[in-house]
C-alpha cells in the first residue's frame, strides 16, 4: 500500500507544475469513438466547418457555434462538457487508477 501511495504522489507531483498538453492526448481516439461520431481530434476539427490551422484559429471559433457542432456529433451539451469529461478520463489514466 505504501508503494502505491508513493507512486500516486509522484504522479500527482507531475501535475503540480503547469504544462501544455496536446488536445489529441486528452481527446483520444478511444474517447471520441465512444462518445461521438468522429474518431480523432483532427477529424473533429475537419468536420466542424471551421478553418483551424493554429491555436489562434481554434480560439477564434464562436463558442455557441462550436457548442452546436459538438451537440450534433456527440451526446455532450457543449464543448466545455466534452473537454471536462475527456480531461477527467485523462487525469484518471495518468494517475493509473
C-alpha positions in Angstrom: 0.0 0.0 0.0 2.8 2.4 0.8 4.4 1.8 -2.6 1.1 2.6 -4.3 0.7 5.8 -2.3 4.3 6.9 -3.1 3.7 6.2 -6.8 0.5 8.1 -6.7 2.1 11.1 -5.0 4.9 11.1 -7.6 2.3 11.1 -10.4 0.4 13.9 -8.7 3.6 15.9 -8.4 3.8 15.8 -12.2 0.5 17.7 -12.4 1.6 20.4 -9.9 3.6 22.3 -12.5 1.8 23.9 -15.4 2.4 22.0 -18.7 0.9 22.2 -22.1 -0.9 19.0 -23.1 -1.8 18.4 -26.7 -5.5 18.3 -27.2 -5.2 15.0 -29.0 -3.8 13.5 -25.8 -6.9 14.4 -24.0 -9.4 13.7 -26.7 -8.1 10.3 -27.6 -9.5 8.2 -30.4 -11.0 5.8 -27.8 -12.8 8.6 -26.0 -14.1 10.2 -29.3 -15.2 6.9 -30.7 -17.1 6.1 -27.5 -18.8 9.5 -27.2 -19.1 11.0 -30.7 -19.4 10.2 -34.4 -15.7 11.1 -35.0 -12.7 9.1 -34.4 -9.9 11.6 -33.9 -9.4 15.2 -32.8 -8.2 16.1 -36.4 -11.5 14.6 -37.7 -13.5 16.6 -35.1 -11.9 19.8 -36.4 -12.0 18.9 -40.1 -15.8 18.1 -39.9 -16.5 21.3 -37.9 -16.6 23.5 -40.9 -14.2 25.9 -39.2 -10.7 26.6 -40.6 -8.4 25.6 -37.8 -4.7 25.7 -38.6 -3.4 27.4 -35.5 -4.3 27.7 -31.8 -5.5 31.2 -32.5 -7.8 29.9 -35.2 -9.3 27.5 -32.7 -9.7 30.2 -30.0 -11.4 32.4 -32.5 -14.3 29.9 -33.2 -17.5 31.4 -31.8 -18.4 29.4 -28.7 -22.1 28.9 -29.4 -21.4 27.7 -32.9 -18.9 25.2 -31.7 -21.2 24.0 -29.0 -23.9 23.4 -31.6 -21.5 21.4 -33.6 -20.5 19.3 -30.5 -24.1 18.7 -29.8 -24.6 17.5 -33.4 -21.8 14.9 -33.2 -22.0 13.8 -29.6 -24.1 13.4 -26.5 -22.5 16.4 -24.9 -24.3 19.7 -24.5 -21.2 21.8 -25.1 -17.5 21.8 -26.0 -16.7 22.5 -22.3 -18.7 19.5 -21.2 -16.9 17.3 -23.7 -13.5 18.6 -22.7 -14.2 18.3 -19.0 -15.2 14.7 -19.4 -12.2 13.9 -21.5 -9.9 15.7 -19.1 -11.2 13.7 -16.2 -10.6 10.5 -18.0 -7.1 11.7 -19.0 -6.2 12.5 -15.3 -7.5 9.2 -14.1 -5.5 7.4 -16.8 -2.4 9.4 -15.8 -2.8 8.5 -12.2 -3.1 4.9 -13.2 -6.1 4.1 -11.0 
